[in-house]
Structures are given as structure tokens and as C-alpha cells.
Amino acid sequence: MEGELTDLSDRELERLAYGRAVIAEETVRAARAGQELARRAQAVAADAPLDGTADPARASKTDCPWWRRPIAVAGAGILVVVLAAATVVAAVVAAQNAPPAAFAIFDRDATQQERQLRPVMQSGGYLAPLGPRVLDEIGYGTVVAWLPRPAGTLRQTEYDGINTRQGPSQVCVAVIEPDPVARALVAADVICSEVAAFAEDGVSLTLRGQGGAYELAWSPEGAVALDVTITEAQRTAMEPGFRRAFLPGALGAVPYPQDTAALLYDEAGYVDTSIRLITPLHDEFASAASDEMLIAFVGREVDVAGAETVCLAVVDDMSLFELACTDENTIETVPLRLSVERGDVQWTVSWTGEGEIDAQGSSRG
């Protein structure tokens, strides 16, 4: 850098020394330029050549700038040295307080996707006045970062740098996944780190969600590396298909599951059955059909190897009245349907490969 400065003209050095310095590198360069100006001023005062060769033109000082005139050289030299020392100190302080380069993502406007993710963070109870910003996506997850509001400060609406008085003290990352039960996006896992620690080493951590273990490395310079490990059980949980109907909260519980399982074995030869009551349709159906229950179940036929069987049925405590079944591969593309007539109502129940169970009742009159 010093070699470059000695090749510059005085006017160019003036612009560097007294111009506005924003980043730490510019501040240090300004200090170097001031030192070079002071060196040249001292050389002129001593009538010494700047480059080791005689220059008669330098004998006349009347046309020189004030800081190069002999009468002011001593004061100018001291002033420039003081200014240089001050700018060096300022550069060190600025470098210490400057945000990591990785935080530049908070300077740009949020994308449409990021604006849609903001309510997800808020519904999870996370304050994200600066963010979220998407770092990367993989598998079922979207990994985001944000700067939470520091305690005891006003809410920030724009990123204005990090310093010890008003900047966030932490940086947080989260993995956002779709919740198969709630049918909504959720922040599955959140980890926060101190900004000072991030500025030194970045973060290298594992976010754990329903859809996998997400290995994240995010450097202070902004480089992001993301990988995911997904087990077969996690893949099934995230993509339950027709089994979505058996997730918690989707359907009701059969009052006496062991008795109903025994009935399905005795009447239809099914074992290892998982049974659910189709609600709220069951309540309406039962009011018109005595103690009958409308159920959905998955099971295996006795002594038959292969895919599981998916069924809709009408039963009571003692009997199996209606039954419609298909195999687990077929239902992925062709919905299972069961039609039941009770009184003046024709009921049509369907079960799709996405796990949606729907029922419609229409009067035959």
C-alpha cells in the first residue's frame, strides 16, 4: 500500500486523507495518505528531494499549499501525524464494531418468500425485527437467519449496523418445515449465538426437525453450507400419504378398539389393524343408524403377504355391515369410496392418497 501512495500526486493524496472514509480499510488508507503528505512536507522544509534526485523547481515555496510552506511545515507535520494517529485509532474501533460481512443479507429488501415466513416466526413467539432471511433450502426444510431485538432497546425496523449500544447481541437461525398435522409451516428448531462469537468463528451446528437433521455451517464472511440426513421414519412422517388420516387429531378414536379389531378379524380376516372413527360424520351417521360406526382402518389379510389393505367400513358392536377396501399402492392414485344407504340418505365416503377423508350425505327423495 505504501508503494502505491508514493506514486500518487499531492492532490490525490489530499482526497484520500481528507475524504470520507466508511469502512475500516478506507480509514487506514486515509491515515497512510496523511502520513505520506506529512513526509513530503518535512522533505520540502529540509529542501530535501523526495525521490533522491535534485529538483530545482522545489526551491520556490510561494506557490506551494500551506502545509508545504516552510513556515508552516512543523505545525502541519504535527497536525497530520495527530490526524493520522486518530484515524488509525478510529479504524481499529470501527473494525471492532463493524458487523460481520455475513450480516449484509439484512441490508437487502425481504423477498416474497421471506415476507411470508415472517408470520411463521411470530406465531412461534420469535421476535425478528431484522429478518428472517433465507440462508438455504434442502429436503423438507428452509433454514433462515434473523437478528432478534436486544433487550432494553426500541424495536428496530431497519438494519443500521451493529455496535455495543444499539445493535442486536445475538444472531439466530431456524429450520422451518411443513407440519403434516397442522398443515402449516412451523419453526421446528431454533438456535441463537452471540454476535461476538459469530464474528469470530461463524456457526457450525445441527438443527433438528421432523423432516431430518440439518447440518449448517455459516461463516462470518457469509459462506453457507447446508446438508440434511433424513431417516425413513422421518420421510414417512413428512409424507404420510393416505396415512395422514391416522395422524393425531385427524380422526376420532374407536370406543373399544380391541373389540372392533376382533370383529374385523372374525368377519373379514384382517389382522394388525389400525382403526379410526370417522368424525364428525360418525355423530350424524349414528343418529340415523342406531349404534353403527363409520370407521377407517388399515390392516393385513390373514396369511396374505404383501401390501397393506386400506378399508372403509360400517360396524356396530357385533356385526360388519358395509366394507370397501383397496391396497396401499392403489389408493395413492385412485381414491377409495364407500356408498351406504341409511333411511332416506345416501352416504358417499371417500379416502384419498393424500389422507383426506370426505363424506357427503344426500336425500334420495
C-alpha positions in Angstrom: 0.0 0.0 0.0 2.9 2.4 0.9 4.4 1.9 -2.5 1.1 2.8 -4.2 0.8 6.0 -2.2 4.2 7.3 -3.0 3.3 7.2 -6.7 0.2 9.4 -6.2 0.1 13.2 -6.7 -0.4 15.6 -3.7 -3.9 16.3 -4.9 -4.8 12.6 -5.0 -3.3 12.1 -1.5 -5.4 15.0 -0.2 -8.6 13.4 -1.5 -7.6 10.2 0.3 -6.5 11.8 3.5 -9.4 14.2 3.9 -12.2 12.4 2.1 -15.0 10.5 3.8 -13.9 7.0 5.0 -16.7 4.5 5.5 -15.1 1.1 6.1 -12.1 0.2 8.2 -9.9 -0.3 5.1 -10.6 3.2 3.8 -9.9 4.7 7.2 -6.5 3.1 7.4 -5.7 4.1 3.8 -6.6 7.7 4.8 -4.2 7.6 7.6 -1.4 6.4 5.4 -2.1 9.1 2.9 -1.9 11.7 5.7 1.5 10.3 6.7 2.7 10.5 3.2 1.7 14.1 2.9 3.5 14.9 6.2 6.6 13.1 4.9 6.6 15.2 1.8 6.0 18.4 3.8 9.0 17.6 6.0 11.1 16.9 2.9 10.3 20.2 1.4 11.1 22.0 4.7 14.5 20.5 4.7 14.9 21.3 1.0 15.5 17.6 0.5 14.4 15.8 -2.7 11.5 13.4 -2.3 12.9 10.8 -4.6 16.6 11.1 -4.1 17.3 13.4 -7.0 17.7 17.2 -7.1 14.6 19.2 -8.2 15.3 23.0 -8.6 11.6 23.7 -9.0 11.1 22.9 -5.4 13.2 25.9 -4.4 10.2 28.2 -4.8 7.8 27.8 -1.9 5.4 30.7 -2.7 3.1 28.6 -4.9 3.0 25.6 -2.5 -0.1 24.7 -0.5 0.0 26.0 3.1 1.0 22.6 4.6 4.1 22.5 2.3 5.4 26.1 3.1 8.5 26.1 5.4 6.9 28.5 7.9 4.0 26.0 8.5 5.7 22.7 7.9 6.4 22.0 11.6 2.8 22.7 12.6 1.4 20.8 9.6 3.6 17.8 10.3 2.4 17.6 13.8 -1.2 18.1 12.8 -1.1 15.4 10.1 0.6 13.0 12.5 -2.1 13.6 15.1 -4.8 13.2 12.5 -3.2 10.0 11.2 -2.9 8.6 14.7 -6.6 9.5 15.4 -7.7 7.9 12.1 -5.8 4.7 12.9 -7.5 4.5 16.3 -10.8 5.2 14.6 -10.1 2.4 12.1 -9.4 0.0 14.9 -12.6 0.9 16.8 -14.6 0.7 13.5 -13.2 -2.7 12.7 -14.1 -3.9 16.2 -17.7 -2.6 16.0 -18.4 -3.4 12.3 -20.9 -6.1 11.7 -19.7 -9.4 10.1 -19.9 -9.4 6.3 -22.4 -12.2 6.5 -24.9 -9.7 8.0 -25.2 -8.0 4.6 -28.2 -10.2 4.0 -30.1 -7.9 6.4 -29.3 -4.9 4.3 -31.4 -6.0 1.3 -35.1 -6.0 1.0 -37.0 -9.1 2.0 -38.1 -11.4 -0.8 -41.8 -12.5 -1.1 -40.9 -15.9 0.4 -39.2 -14.2 3.4 -42.2 -11.9 4.0 -44.4 -15.0 4.1 -42.1 -16.6 6.6 -42.3 -13.7 9.0 -45.7 -14.6 10.5 -44.4 -18.2 10.9 -41.6 -16.8 13.2 -44.1 -14.5 15.0 -46.6 -17.3 15.6 -43.8 -19.3 17.2 -43.1 -16.5 19.6 -39.9 -15.3 17.9 -39.2 -11.6 17.5 -37.5 -11.0 14.2 -37.4 -7.2 13.5 -34.3 -7.9 11.3 -35.2 -10.9 9.2 -35.9 -13.6 8.6 -33.6 -14.1 5.7 -33.3 -17.4 3.8 -29.9 -19.0 4.0 -30.7 -22.1 2.1 -33.3 -24.8 1.4 -32.8 -28.6 1.4 -35.1 -31.6 1.9 -38.2 -30.5 3.8 -36.6 -27.6 5.5 -35.9 -23.9 4.9 -33.1 -22.5 7.0 -33.4 -18.9 7.9 -31.5 -16.3 10.0 -32.6 -13.2 11.8 -31.4 -10.7 14.4 -33.7 -10.6 17.4 -34.4 -7.3 19.2 -31.9 -6.7 22.0 -33.3 -6.3 25.5 -34.0 -2.8 26.6 -33.9 -1.2 23.2 -36.5 0.2 20.8 -37.7 -2.1 18.1 -35.5 -1.6 15.0 -37.2 -1.6 11.6 -34.0 -1.1 9.5 -30.6 -2.6 9.8 -28.2 0.2 10.8 -25.1 -1.7 11.8 -24.0 -3.5 15.0 -22.5 -1.7 17.9 -22.4 -2.1 21.6 -25.1 0.4 22.3 -28.0 -0.4 20.0 -27.1 -3.5 17.9 -28.6 -7.0 18.5 -26.5 -9.1 20.8 -27.5 -12.4 19.2 -28.0 -13.9 15.7 -30.4 -16.7 15.4 -31.0 -19.5 12.9 -34.0 -21.8 12.5 -35.3 -24.5 10.3 -38.8 -24.1 9.0 -40.7 -27.2 7.9 -44.3 -28.1 7.0 -46.2 -29.7 9.8 -48.2 -32.7 8.4 -50.7 -32.5 11.2 -51.3 -28.7 11.3 -50.9 -28.4 7.6 -48.9 -25.2 8.2 -45.3 -24.1 8.3 -43.6 -24.1 11.7 -40.2 -23.2 13.1 -39.1 -26.7 14.1 -35.8 -25.8 15.8 -34.1 -22.6 16.7 -30.5 -21.9 17.9 -29.1 -18.5 18.8 -25.4 -17.4 19.0 -23.7 -14.3 20.4 -22.9 -11.8 17.6 -19.3 -11.5 19.0 -18.8 -15.3 18.8 -20.3 -15.4 15.3 -18.0 -12.6 14.2 -15.0 -14.7 15.2 -16.0 -18.2 14.1 -19.4 -18.1 12.5 -21.7 -21.0 13.4 -21.5 -24.8 12.8 -24.5 -26.5 14.3 -27.3 -29.1 13.8 -30.9 -28.1 13.6 -33.3 -31.0 14.3 -36.8 -31.1 12.7 -39.4 -33.6 12.0 -38.0 -34.0 8.5 -34.3 -34.5 9.3 -31.2 -33.3 11.0 -29.9 -30.2 9.2 -26.1 -29.6 9.4 -25.4 -25.8 8.9 -22.1 -24.0 8.6 -22.4 -20.2 8.2 -19.1 -18.2 8.1 -18.7 -14.6 9.2 -17.9 -13.8 5.6 -21.3 -15.1 4.5 -20.5 -18.6 3.1 -23.3 -21.1 3.8 -23.1 -24.9 3.6 -26.2 -27.0 4.4 -26.7 -30.7 4.4 -29.5 -32.9 5.8 -29.9 -36.5 7.0 -33.4 -37.9 6.7 -34.4 -41.3 8.1 -37.1 -43.5 6.5 -39.3 -42.9 9.6 -38.9 -39.1 9.2 -39.7 -39.3 5.5 -42.9 -41.3 6.3 -43.8 -38.7 8.9 -43.4 -35.8 6.5 -45.1 -37.6 3.6 -47.7 -39.8 5.3 -49.9 -40.1 2.2 -53.1 -41.9 2.9 -51.9 -42.5 6.5 -52.4 -38.8 7.1 -55.9 -39.7 8.3 -54.2 -41.6 11.2 -52.2 -38.6 12.4 -53.1 -37.2 15.8 -56.2 -35.0 15.7 -57.3 -36.1 12.2 -59.9 -38.7 13.2 -61.5 -39.9 16.4 -60.8 -43.0 18.5 -63.0 -46.1 18.4 -64.6 -46.6 21.8 -63.4 -50.2 22.2 -60.6 -50.8 19.7 -59.8 -54.3 20.8 -63.4 -55.5 20.4 -63.6 -53.8 16.9 -60.2 -55.4 15.9 -61.5 -58.8 16.9 -64.7 -58.2 14.9 -62.7 -57.3 11.8 -60.6 -60.5 12.2 -63.7 -62.7 12.7 -65.8 -61.2 10.0 -63.2 -60.3 7.3 -59.9 -61.9 8.2 -57.9 -58.8 8.9 -55.1 -58.6 11.5 -52.8 -55.9 12.7 -55.5 -53.4 12.2 -55.2 -49.7 13.0 -58.7 -48.3 13.3 -60.1 -44.8 13.4 -63.6 -43.4 13.8 -64.6 -41.0 11.1 -65.7 -37.9 12.9 -67.6 -35.7 12.9 -69.5 -37.6 10.3 -69.9 -40.5 12.7 -72.1 -38.5 15.0 -74.5 -37.5 12.2 -74.4 -41.0 10.8 -75.0 -42.7 14.1 -78.0 -40.5 14.9 -79.7 -42.0 11.8 -78.3 -45.5 12.1 -78.6 -46.6 15.7 -75.2 -47.8 17.1 -73.5 -48.2 13.8 -70.0 -46.7 13.4 -68.3 -45.4 10.3 -64.7 -46.4 10.5 -61.4 -46.3 8.5 -58.8 -49.0 9.1 -55.5 -50.3 7.7 -54.7 -54.0 8.2 -53.4 -57.2 6.6 -55.3 -60.2 5.4 -54.5 -63.4 7.3 -51.9 -65.5 5.6 -51.6 -63.0 2.7 -48.1 -61.4 2.2 -47.6 -58.0 0.5 -49.1 -54.6 0.7 -51.4 -53.5 3.5 -55.1 -53.1 2.8 -56.9 -49.8 3.3 -60.6 -50.0 4.1 -63.7 -48.1 5.0 -66.5 -49.9 6.9 -69.7 -49.7 8.8 -69.8 -51.8 12.0 -71.5 -52.0 15.3 -70.6 -53.9 18.4 -71.5 -57.3 16.9 -71.5 -57.0 13.1 -69.7 -55.8 10.0 -72.4 -54.3 7.7 -70.5 -52.5 4.9 -66.9 -52.8 3.7 -64.9 -51.3 0.8 -61.1 -51.9 0.5 -58.1 -51.3 -1.7 -54.4 -51.8 -1.4 -52.0 -49.2 -0.2 -50.5 -48.7 -3.7 -53.7 -48.2 -5.5 -55.1 -45.6 -3.1 -52.2 -43.4 -3.9 -53.7 -42.7 -7.3 -57.3 -43.9 -7.1 -59.4 -42.8 -4.1 -61.3 -45.5 -2.1 -65.0 -45.0 -1.9 -67.8 -46.5 0.1 -71.5 -45.9 -0.5 -74.0 -46.6 2.2 -77.8 -46.2 2.2 -79.5 -45.5 5.5 -83.1 -44.5 5.6 -83.6 -41.7 3.0 -80.0 -40.7 2.9 -77.3 -41.9 0.5 -73.8 -41.6 2.1 -70.7 -41.5 0.0 -67.4 -41.7 1.8 -64.0 -41.2 0.1 -60.4 -41.6 1.2 -57.7 -40.2 -1.0 -54.0 -40.9 -1.3 -53.3 -37.6 0.4 -55.1 -38.8 3.5 -58.2 -36.7 3.0 -61.4 -38.4 4.2 -64.6 -36.8 3.0 -68.3 -37.8 3.3 -71.4 -36.5 1.7 -74.9 -37.3 2.5 -77.8 -36.6 0.1 -81.5 -37.3 0.3 -82.8 -39.9 -2.1 -86.2 -38.3 -2.2 
